[in-house]
């Protein structure tokens, strides 16, 4: 009997599932202990077969709680998922960090998230987030720019990417979900998604979050699991930073840069390869390192035409030293 069929039976949660699978004859034990559930086994076996066929068609796999490869961090959850739908590789817990925050993030938070994720990725960490709008999206994009791995944990099925505008992004990252194929997003699914994020990582970093943010739910799950919680401070008057500032008041480690995260967790940066720059590129890069700026402001500071600055910015982007930011601004990498 396929253990997945047992997992799909109503009323058979993780504890009962493992108890049944530990029996010499799981089917007999099911009929004796849960006769009502046993009557639905034929339908569950059909569903299990279809789920596995669908997973194979998508290049995904189904990983059960009964398997040795099931993530240990998720086993420790009070209510672990009975199985996961996985597309790509799951990270090792020791080298994975979550970066989470509000969907309606401010410009500075989006920029900070992307840079933070990129630098953590360059240092060899896997960046985990929820593939949502705002902070999550920038976390995944930054990790991809850093050349490392990134995992999106979904509040819907693998074949029902949400939000739909992130389908292209979803093709570039590893994905995991606990929801059967065809399951669309529902508000109650996202807190469940957040516990999986917390269970898969060594630390949770909250970039920007109001007091009623799902990111704070992720942080709470992390604390319950004994994981590290870090937060990026914001202005006391910003509603979007009330949640992160409160986390810091309650003991979360404050993050001002990727170096703070790496140092706190005991990691080190990988040395960057030297990049040759022309004199003009060096001057522009020096300005960008002082802070984000618009191309016209950079042109005025350098005393050169705006067209020349745009050309230099393109060269710096190609060399991995600059990035375009929301609002038409540019910043150093």
Secondary structure, DSSP 4 states (H G I P E B T S, - for coil): --HHHHHTSTT--HHHHHHHHHSTTHHHHHHHH-HHHHTTHHHHHHHHHHHHHHHHHTT-EEEETTSTTS-HHHHTSTT--SEEEEESPPPPGGGEEEEE--SS--HHHHHHHHHHHHHHHHTTPEEEE---TTHHHHHHHHHHHTTS-EEEEPSS-TTS-SSGGGHHHHTTSEEEESSPTTPPP-HHHHHHHHHHHHHH-SEEEE-S--TT-HHHHHHHHHHHTT-EEEE----TT-GGGHHHHHHHHTTPEE-SSHHHHHHHHT--PPPPPP----HHHHHHHHHHTT--EEHHHHHHHHTS-HHHHHHHHHHHHHTTSEEE-GGGEEEE-
